[in-house]
Each structure stands twice: as structure tokens, then as C-alpha cells.
Amino acid sequence: MLEGKRIVVTGAGAGIGAAIAAAARRYGAVVFGADIDPDTAVDGHYNVADEADVARLFEAAAAKMGGIDGLVNNVGIAGPTGGVEDLDPAAFDHCVRVNVGSTFRCTAAAVPLLGEGGSIVNIVSTAGIFGYPLRSPYAASKWAVVGLTKTWAMELGGRRIRVNAVCPGTVEGPRMEGVIEREATATGASPAAIKAGYTAQVSMRTLVTGTDIGEACAWLLSDAARYVSGQVLSVDGNTETLRTV
């Protein structure tokens, strides 16, 4: 499905990003994985919220792979948890800078390298299509990326570059466990109750895995989705609400 495709995946060192990179390779792509964590086994370590680092990333990726056919903007941070009156404005700004700024910077660097048939996939969240109590910085950043996805699909469609978003639901793993712990602290509920709430808010009563997200991204990166652009695809078992308590 992705034979011969050259794909950049940010945040590829662990979690969803690692699963996306693995899925792309499984379908025949050559992948350049980037991550900020120096202890991760990727092709290069870069801070994608930093413009100079982004330039170095895409220069290295294009040189190593001989060009770029696709980009997955996966980098994102959870941001602070709390009511609007309790949030640290600096922490709010940092969350938006990383989640929105890195998506903008990487896309701006990738577009000149993408030829006809190029594909960009932005990893968003169901928090980009629902309100998310106690997580306003994260929700704001993810709604913004949905807006960028729709806008860039319009801008780049004439060049036959597709732009789509994937909204993971609650993904199993250490990152989500941390979110649950912080939400439990903020609300006074137990972690078990918060986790049960995340499961109950989904029609299929399930969490999802990184592999589920990787499969969706592989399809969107492939020519099988050659006329799919400007879409927001939820991979979540059908989230009904993000209110857990």
C-alpha cells in the first residue's frame, strides 16, 4: 500500500508515533522518524517547536530518503489540567506553541518538498471535535489543528497535496495513565473512576491502541485515499462526550 513512499513521522520515538512509523514500514514505506527524546531509537532528534531544528529535520530527511512523499504531524503534549481560573497562562501558551506551532512549522517545511500526490496527516484528538472539561489548553490546540487541516486542504488541493486529520480516542498507554492521574487529582475522583468514565463515554465501550491509529494513517498516506482530503477521521469507537465525571 505504501511501497516506495517516503514518510516523515514526528514524535516517532514512542506511543502513537512509534506505532504510526511501524505501520508505514509494514506497508512498504521508507520512514524518517524524529523525536525530541535523545534516548529514543529514531533517525534524528529534533525539537519541532523550534524553527531551526525543523529546518534541520527536513533537510536530513530529504537527504536520507531522496525526497519526501508524506508527513505525519504527531507531536503533541497534554498540557496542564485544571479549571480556567486555575491555569497557569505560561503553561497554556506552551501547550499551544508545541501542539499548533510544531504542526505549522513542520507543514511549512514539508510542503516545498512534497510533489503531486503528497499527503499530510495531522494527529489531533477527539478533544479537537468535543469540549473537554479541565483541559482547555489541549482542546484549544487540537481544535486549532482541525482548522489548519481544513484550511491547508483548500490551499494545497490545486497542487494535489492532501491534508487530513486523525482523531484518536482514548489510547492505551503510559501517556493516558498520566492524564487520568492528573484528572483524578483535579477532580477528587479515583483514577479507576476516571478510567471507567473514559470507557463509558465511547459507544463501543473500549479504548483504542496505537496500532489502530497507525493503520488509519497508513491508509490516508496511500494512493488508496488519493481523493480524500480535508477530512477529520475519528478512530475512537465513537466518542459521545469527553465529560468523564
Disulfide bonds with the S-S distance in Angstrom:
none
